[in-house]
Amino acid sequence: AELFTHAAMQGRHKLFVTCDNFVYNNYAFALVLETGMKDVVAWAKRKEIVVENAFSNTIMNLGNIPQNLCPNADSLSLRTALFPIYPRLGSANAVKIGKLIENLP
């Protein structure tokens, strides 16, 4: 998580959580994108890294809430990406994902 946080701070995208005492859950690293999700997913796929939409199965993304009622939630649901950060990822893969996060389009 520290490697990914440092990489995100070097890039142009924002961390989803900025609390100083927050600890990641060891399964996913959330990043709020400045660009569209499709561009980032395509970029990551070329680097053989799976990136998912953090809110793909929420009521906002499933269309159960009108977008005009929650414009901020709608925007975040379309731009928050999850990167893998599980314990058995390995240092080489973690470095590879860190570089990807740092250089996202």
Backbone as CSV, one residue per row, in Angstrom:
resi,resn,N_x,N_y,N_z,CA_x,CA_y,CA_z,C_x,C_y,C_z
1,ALA,0.826,-1.195,0.000,0.000,0.000,0.000,0.867,1.254,0.000
2,GLU,1.974,1.221,0.718,2.858,2.386,0.749,3.459,2.652,-0.629
3,LEU,3.865,1.604,-1.328,4.416,1.727,-2.672,3.387,2.356,-3.613
4,PHE,2.148,1.866,-3.559,1.089,2.377,-4.433,0.732,3.818,-4.066
5,THR,0.695,4.117,-2.765,0.380,5.479,-2.320,1.435,6.454,-2.828
6,HIS,2.699,6.078,-2.700,3.773,6.932,-3.197,3.665,7.114,-4.711
7,ALA,3.384,6.039,-5.430,3.238,6.128,-6.887,2.064,7.024,-7.262
8,ALA,0.963,6.921,-6.538,-0.207,7.750,-6.827,0.089,9.225,-6.579
9,MET,0.881,9.513,-5.568,1.224,10.902,-5.268,2.117,11.496,-6.346
10,GLN,2.864,10.657,-7.075,3.725,11.127,-8.158,2.939,11.343,-9.451
11,GLY,1.810,10.652,-9.580,0.992,10.735,-10.790,-0.018,11.866,-10.728
12,ARG,-0.962,11.851,-11.656,-1.926,12.941,-11.746,-3.288,12.596,-11.174
13,HIS,-3.485,11.372,-10.725,-4.761,10.937,-10.177,-4.747,11.078,-8.656
14,LYS,-5.915,10.983,-8.031,-6.031,11.248,-6.606,-6.310,9.978,-5.819
15,LEU,-5.820,9.970,-4.597,-6.142,8.875,-3.690,-7.585,9.017,-3.246
16,PHE,-8.250,7.907,-3.064,-9.646,7.939,-2.642,-9.760,8.360,-1.185
17,VAL,-8.824,7.918,-0.357,-8.818,8.251,1.064,-7.526,8.973,1.371
18,THR,-7.613,10.080,2.105,-6.416,10.847,2.411,-6.129,10.945,3.904
19,CYS,-6.831,10.182,4.729,-6.584,10.215,6.174,-5.184,9.679,6.479
20,ASP,-4.498,10.322,7.407,-3.138,9.907,7.752,-3.088,8.556,8.457
21,ASN,-4.136,8.198,9.165,-4.107,6.958,9.930,-4.914,5.832,9.286
22,PHE,-5.264,5.976,8.013,-6.042,4.955,7.319,-5.142,3.798,6.915
23,VAL,-5.626,2.568,7.088,-4.878,1.372,6.712,-5.657,0.655,5.608
24,TYR,-4.986,0.279,4.531,-5.658,-0.432,3.445,-6.019,-1.842,3.875
25,ASN,-7.031,-2.399,3.226,-7.562,-3.707,3.618,-6.796,-4.890,3.015
26,ASN,-5.708,-4.630,2.328,-4.869,-5.670,1.716,-5.524,-6.420,0.566
27,TYR,-6.544,-5.884,-0.039,-7.177,-6.541,-1.182,-7.329,-5.624,-2.390
28,ALA,-7.460,-4.326,-2.172,-7.646,-3.418,-3.295,-7.131,-2.030,-2.941
29,PHE,-6.610,-1.351,-3.940,-6.117,0.010,-3.803,-6.990,0.893,-4.678
30,ALA,-7.759,1.787,-4.062,-8.688,2.643,-4.806,-8.001,3.942,-5.214
31,LEU,-8.281,4.359,-6.450,-7.716,5.588,-6.983,-8.793,6.305,-7.782
32,VAL,-9.000,7.601,-7.491,-9.972,8.397,-8.233,-9.256,8.958,-9.460
33,LEU,-9.759,8.609,-10.613,-9.102,8.943,-11.875,-9.498,10.322,-12.380
34,GLU,-8.560,10.994,-12.990,-8.836,12.263,-13.660,-9.343,12.023,-15.076
35,THR,-9.017,10.881,-15.632,-9.454,10.522,-16.981,-10.525,9.446,-16.879
36,GLY,-11.000,8.988,-18.007,-12.035,7.969,-18.020,-11.524,6.594,-17.635
37,MET,-12.418,5.791,-17.121,-12.093,4.432,-16.690,-11.628,3.579,-17.875
38,LYS,-12.240,3.762,-19.043,-11.897,2.933,-20.207,-10.433,3.094,-20.599
39,ASP,-9.936,4.316,-20.561,-8.540,4.566,-20.918,-7.589,3.850,-19.961
40,VAL,-7.890,3.916,-18.677,-7.028,3.308,-17.670,-7.091,1.790,-17.758
41,VAL,-8.281,1.231,-17.939,-8.427,-0.225,-18.051,-7.661,-0.735,-19.272
42,ALA,-7.778,-0.015,-20.388,-7.066,-0.418,-21.601,-5.549,-0.332,-21.402
43,TRP,-5.084,0.728,-20.767,-3.659,0.911,-20.494,-3.143,-0.212,-19.606
44,ALA,-3.891,-0.528,-18.552,-3.490,-1.581,-17.618,-3.506,-2.955,-18.291
45,LYS,-4.476,-3.171,-19.152,-4.579,-4.461,-19.846,-3.345,-4.702,-20.710
46,ARG,-2.836,-3.647,-21.345,-1.617,-3.779,-22.147,-0.422,-4.169,-21.278
47,LYS,-0.469,-3.774,-20.020,0.607,-4.098,-19.078,0.304,-5.376,-18.281
48,GLU,-0.768,-6.068,-18.670,-1.193,-7.327,-18.053,-1.560,-7.176,-16.577
49,ILE,-2.251,-6.073,-16.265,-2.734,-5.800,-14.918,-4.238,-5.586,-14.988
50,VAL,-4.967,-6.235,-14.094,-6.420,-6.125,-14.073,-6.821,-4.945,-13.186
51,VAL,-7.570,-4.020,-13.762,-8.112,-2.877,-13.035,-9.622,-2.949,-13.154
52,GLU,-10.303,-2.760,-12.031,-11.752,-2.848,-12.029,-12.370,-1.547,-11.542
53,ASN,-13.616,-1.326,-11.921,-14.382,-0.200,-11.415,-14.790,-0.511,-9.980
54,ALA,-14.491,0.394,-9.063,-14.766,0.155,-7.644,-16.256,0.045,-7.339
55,PHE,-17.069,0.688,-8.135,-18.500,0.741,-7.837,-19.344,0.091,-8.926
56,SER,-18.787,-0.914,-9.591,-19.490,-1.526,-10.728,-20.813,-2.177,-10.348
57,ASN,-20.940,-2.695,-9.149,-22.170,-3.373,-8.752,-22.982,-2.586,-7.728
58,THR,-22.842,-1.284,-7.725,-23.605,-0.463,-6.796,-24.912,-0.009,-7.437
59,ILE,-25.821,0.490,-6.619,-27.108,0.932,-7.155,-26.943,2.123,-8.092
60,MET,-25.885,2.904,-7.910,-25.644,4.041,-8.804,-25.273,3.547,-10.197
61,ASN,-24.345,2.628,-10.299,-23.904,2.133,-11.610,-24.921,1.227,-12.274
62,LEU,-25.798,0.617,-11.498,-26.829,-0.238,-12.077,-28.028,0.561,-12.566
63,GLY,-27.988,1.877,-12.375,-29.051,2.743,-12.887,-30.282,2.817,-12.007
64,ASN,-30.163,2.432,-10.753,-31.316,2.455,-9.859,-31.568,3.820,-9.227
65,ILE,-30.628,4.732,-9.360,-30.787,6.096,-8.841,-30.553,7.055,-9.994
66,PRO,-31.461,8.015,-10.202,-31.242,9.004,-11.265,-29.949,9.786,-11.025
67,GLN,-29.152,9.942,-12.062,-27.850,10.590,-11.950,-27.947,12.020,-11.439
68,ASN,-29.024,12.717,-11.770,-29.135,14.116,-11.355,-29.385,14.265,-9.857
69,LEU,-29.818,13.212,-9.175,-30.033,13.283,-7.727,-28.723,13.221,-6.945
70,CYS,-27.733,12.565,-7.495,-26.444,12.384,-6.809,-25.302,12.587,-7.797
71,PRO,-25.089,13.821,-8.253,-24.060,14.025,-9.285,-22.645,13.663,-8.823
72,ASN,-22.300,13.915,-7.571,-20.962,13.562,-7.092,-20.779,12.056,-7.008
73,ALA,-21.796,11.367,-6.528,-21.731,9.903,-6.448,-21.630,9.297,-7.840
74,ASP,-22.370,9.867,-8.784,-22.304,9.366,-10.156,-20.908,9.536,-10.730
75,SER,-20.320,10.700,-10.530,-18.975,10.969,-11.031,-17.955,10.014,-10.403
76,LEU,-18.014,9.848,-9.088,-17.082,8.937,-8.419,-17.285,7.494,-8.855
77,SER,-18.532,7.107,-9.078,-18.792,5.724,-9.473,-18.223,5.408,-10.850
78,LEU,-18.057,6.416,-11.669,-17.508,6.220,-13.012,-15.987,6.351,-13.071
79,ARG,-15.371,6.952,-12.030,-13.946,7.265,-12.088,-13.091,6.637,-10.993
80,THR,-13.633,5.731,-10.192,-12.837,5.134,-9.126,-12.401,3.730,-9.539
81,ALA,-11.096,3.564,-9.641,-10.516,2.290,-10.082,-9.927,1.538,-8.897
82,LEU,-10.002,0.223,-8.978,-9.383,-0.637,-7.966,-8.205,-1.383,-8.580
83,PHE,-7.078,-1.323,-7.909,-5.875,-2.030,-8.311,-5.623,-3.145,-7.297
84,PRO,-5.132,-4.303,-7.728,-4.898,-5.409,-6.789,-3.793,-5.091,-5.794
85,ILE,-3.998,-5.511,-4.545,-3.004,-5.260,-3.500,-3.022,-6.380,-2.455
86,TYR,-3.271,-7.595,-2.875,-3.388,-8.709,-1.945,-2.009,-9.175,-1.462
87,PRO,-1.965,-9.848,-0.308,-0.681,-10.205,0.312,0.248,-11.058,-0.547
88,ARG,-0.268,-11.923,-1.391,0.595,-12.815,-2.188,0.933,-12.223,-3.555
89,LEU,0.775,-10.938,-3.713,1.044,-10.270,-4.984,2.511,-10.392,-5.391
90,GLY,3.393,-10.287,-4.443,4.827,-10.374,-4.731,5.406,-9.004,-5.020
91,SER,6.665,-8.829,-4.689,7.288,-7.517,-4.825,7.464,-7.088,-6.281
92,ALA,7.767,-8.022,-7.165,7.947,-7.665,-8.583,6.634,-7.160,-9.174
93,ASN,5.533,-7.838,-8.879,4.228,-7.393,-9.375,3.806,-6.084,-8.727
94,ALA,4.128,-5.912,-7.450,3.787,-4.670,-6.763,4.523,-3.488,-7.401
95,VAL,5.776,-3.665,-7.721,6.550,-2.609,-8.386,5.955,-2.316,-9.764
96,LYS,5.569,-3.352,-10.490,4.968,-3.194,-11.813,3.661,-2.391,-11.721
97,ILE,2.827,-2.705,-10.743,1.565,-1.981,-10.561,1.842,-0.565,-10.094
98,GLY,2.823,-0.385,-9.226,3.203,0.959,-8.778,3.621,1.845,-9.933
99,LYS,4.419,1.295,-10.840,4.837,2.064,-12.024,3.640,2.391,-12.916
100,LEU,2.715,1.437,-13.025,1.513,1.683,-13.806,0.713,2.827,-13.205
101,ILE,0.527,2.811,-11.881,-0.237,3.862,-11.201,0.427,5.214,-11.413
102,GLU,1.732,5.245,-11.311,2.476,6.497,-11.458,2.360,7.071,-12.873
103,ASN,2.243,6.203,-13.879,2.257,6.658,-15.272,0.924,6.509,-15.986
104,LEU,-0.167,6.447,-15.258,-1.473,6.309,-15.883,-1.775,7.486,-16.804
105,PRO,-2.500,7.218,-17.894,-2.857,8.332,-18.792,-3.856,9.269,-18.133
